[in-house]
Amino acid sequence: MKRLGFLREILLILLGAAALATLPAFVHDSYLRHLLIMVYVYGAVAASWDLSLGYGGIFNFGHLALFGVGLYTYGMLTKLAGLDPWLAFLAGGVAAMLAAAVIAVPILRLKGIYIVLVSFAFSQLVLQLIISESDYTGGNSGLVRVPMLKIPGHNMVRDNKLGFYYIALVLLLLATIFLRGFVRSALGKSVVALRDNEEYAVSRGISLARQRLVTLAASALFTGLAGAFYGGYFRNASTDVFGMGLTTLALSMVLLGGRATIYGALIASFVLTFLSEAIADFGAWRPITIGALIIAVMLVYPGGLAGALVSAGRRLTAPLRRAPAAHPVETKVTP
Amino acid sequence: MTTLVEILVSALFQGSLYAMMAVGLALIWTTLGVFNFCHGVFMTLGAYVAWQFVGADAWGLPLAVSLPLALIAVAAIGFALQASVVRPFVGRDDIVLVAVITTLAASSILENGTLLVWGPRPKGLPPLVPGTLVAGGIGISDHQIAIIVATPLILGALWLFLNRLRLGLALRAVAQNEDACHLVGINVTALYGLAFGLAAALAALAGIFFGGFKFMSPSMGTEPLSKALVVVIFGGVANITGPILAAYIIGLFEAISTYFIGFYWTPTLLFVVLIAVLMVRPEGLFAQRTRGLA
């Protein structure tokens, strides 16, 4: 993968998306399509989180608050201001980027656990603001009957979710290209350099504060858009998205998939969304099962699913190599 | 005058609960270098286990017996949790990150376990001391007074333990230099368990306090946990005096701000102050030495 040119990688991504685009021809069931839509939405959110957490080493615990900002921006602009849904959708992404800049300011100089604490406090603040401004946000009961996203000349209601399927797929496709492009660019390399050796990177003239700001804003763009899509799809906005449940789910996608891969988060989104749906009837046993699974994977495969695949591959090819490979260079993530 | 007393009582009461929670977080952070997101669930478990012992439709034991039993039970849960989801990762570079996700996963397991065992119906615990004190036109429940008086005593005892007793000193030694502790023969692994058990018991006590004046639910620990987080950001997590001071300051701040500015705007104001503090002192207001801050 490493020597692959970016254009070729984009081509492969497009091929993958084209394959997914043919899926509705075989999947007519609107519930299955709904699950795939959720896979794409969570995939975009988790892969964006992988950018700040995996590549940047910035543990932004308020990542799902950015999703919530996109969701509520969409909800309030369409429902209260009567804005065109597509404009509100774009505004959701912009609002999330602005919110990310607000998170970035207090943590520019912080390290380690303090970033977790402050970004967590930020997400609580957004939640409190939404609850207290109930005239605009609906408070605890949320916004209902939010206008949905529409494709001109297409009936979004009686198409077994075909329209939403393609919107979500395009969203994920653009997110993947954007994120992969970011991490492959010189900018992305400098972000990784800051993560791996901050003193050296800074001494080579990379600005820690600016790069953090850019990383967080970039990780917010598609997270906010996904939040806005969520609002335009479910037609409501509620404070549930600020709960620990969704944060845990998205975080486990990032960690299960394997950090700093982007693709790992997408695979994990697929696995976890379907798994969590498969055991949906188990009630309280569902979060218990998922929690146990997360702990088990972290204990056995610290590198996540992607790490598991890599180590399996290494074991398979090991007999082919004459000398034992030098100790693999592991980049360390100190959030 | 009445206003002043009301604000002070509210400040001391909330401050006590915050301090009880935040101290446990700081204790675990200093000894193991991880942040425990299970802390809110320890609080929930404390309240529910106590209810199991004391509840009229459960076993119906007296509160004086149930309270210590509940604390011991939750401390044991804390110990077991530490052994299963935290200790395997000690020594890894990314333990902070991994421990966040494993303790989060564990808290989800325990919270839903609570829901399965005790059901979603809200429950209540009897107050520590029944009755109400009425003086000068305002009434304060004896339960609140008991908490306001008991918390400084308990935290004082904890401070003495950490600063005067050999075991407590050993705990602090682990926090400061783990390798040297191995060299002089301190059982580091056992101390990890002790820190977690102690923290869990403190959170459980906060839960029992909480259950005495508000309805309990399986998710009751979430909000106190986030408050405790704010407290440790303010006070720093490097020792226990910082968070204790910060807890009472935040309690006072909230009481004043709620009275004069309003309940809804208080969290926002708190956050603004928090950012200001972090700009000036990233390691917290009272921290001298910090762990994990390079």
Interface residues (C-beta under 8 A of the other chain):
Chain A: L53 F59 F61 V105 P106 I107 R109 L110 K111 G112 I113 Y114 V116 L117 V118 F120 A121 F122 Q124 L125 Q128 L129 I131 S132 M244 G245 T247 T248 L251 S252 L255 A284 W285 P287 I288 I290 G291 A292 I294 I295 M298 L299 P302 K332 V333 T334 P335
Chain B: W29 F35 S84 V85 P88 F89 R92 D93 D94 V96 L97 V98 V100 I101 T102 L104 A105 A106 S107 S108 I109 E111 N112 G113 L115 L116 T222 S226 L229 V230 V232 I233 V237 Y264 W265 P267 T268 F271 L274 I275 L278 M279 P282 E283 G292 L293 A294
